[in-house]
Structures are given as C-alpha cells and as structure tokens.
Amino acid sequence: MRCAARLSIRTLLSRWEDIKVVGEAATFQEVIQKTAALMPDVIVLDLRMSEGVVVTLPSSPKVLAISFVNDEEAKELADDIGAARLLDKMELSKTLVPAILELAPLRSRAC
C-alpha cells in the first residue's frame, strides 16, 4: 500500500508527459536498491525516511529532499545525503515539477 505522500507525488507528476515515475520506495534501503536497479535521473526523498542514516548516493541521480520542517537540522540532513535541493512539502504542488525539470537531463526525465 502506498503512503499518502507518495500517492500525492505520483498524482502530481502524472500530469506531466515529460516526467516518468519509474519506482517508489518505502524505506531508505529500498531507495538505494531501486536507484541501482532503475538508474533514475532524479530521486524525491522524504527527509523523515532518512533520519539517522548518513549515506552519499551515487552522483548520477540528483536528490530532491522534501520535508514539512525546513529548519537548520533539515538543511543539514539534506546536505548530509547530498540533496541538490530541499523542498517544503506544503509547497510541492508549486515547486516539485520545476525542480525536477531543472535537475533532469533533457534526454529523459525519469524520477
């Protein structure tokens, strides 16, 4: 069963023909496994999923971190995981697609 946040993100992104969602993950370990298998251009990662885990993901996919709380701790955690940007969950309907289009190569926009 998908969590509400992933369902909302998938629904938002489904409106854009230039963006293809290639996978979803419920845990940080799944993110790592699916990144290796699917080779996405962009990963949208909820910071709550990665609490307590400091991992540098491969440099090829860009990471968009999302969080309800964008305080200094969230910014540091986003930096620790190598996120290109930190987005406010309350503003995703306005900021997610532009951020993905900015980070993804023109050849294929998969996330």
Residue pairs with C-beta under 8 A, 6 or more apart in sequence:
2 10
2 24
3 26
5 46
5 89
6 24
8 92
9 21
9 44
9 92
9 96
10 21
10 24
12 92
12 93
12 96
12 97
13 19
13 21
13 96
13 97
13 100
13 111
14 21
16 97
18 101
18 109
19 97
19 100
19 101
19 104
19 109
19 110
19 111
20 108
20 109
20 110
20 111
21 110
21 111
22 38
22 40
22 110
22 111
23 34
23 37
23 38
23 40
24 34
25 31
25 33
25 34
25 49
26 49
27 49
28 49
28 50
28 53
28 55
31 43
31 45
31 49
31 57
32 55
32 57
34 40
35 43
35 57
35 58
35 61
36 58
38 110
39 60
39 61
40 61
40 110
40 111
41 60
41 61
41 62
41 103
41 104
41 105
41 108
41 109
41 110
41 111
42 61
42 62
42 63
42 64
42 100
42 103
42 104
42 109
42 110
42 111
43 57
43 61
43 62
43 63
43 64
43 111
44 64
44 66
44 96
44 100
44 111
45 63
45 64
45 65
45 66
45 81
45 83
46 65
46 66
46 67
46 89
47 65
47 66
47 67
47 74
47 77
47 78
47 81
47 86
48 67
50 77
50 81
51 77
53 81
54 80
54 81
55 81
56 81
56 82
57 63
57 81
57 82
59 82
62 84
62 103
62 104
63 81
63 82
63 83
63 84
64 83
64 84
64 85
64 87
64 96
64 99
64 100
64 103
65 74
65 77
65 78
65 81
65 83
65 85
65 86
65 87
66 86
66 87
66 88
66 89
66 92
66 96
67 74
67 78
67 86
67 87
67 88
67 89
68 88
68 89
68 90
70 86
70 88
74 86
75 86
78 85
78 86
84 103
85 99
85 103
87 95
87 96
87 99
88 95
100 109
100 111
101 109
104 110
104 111
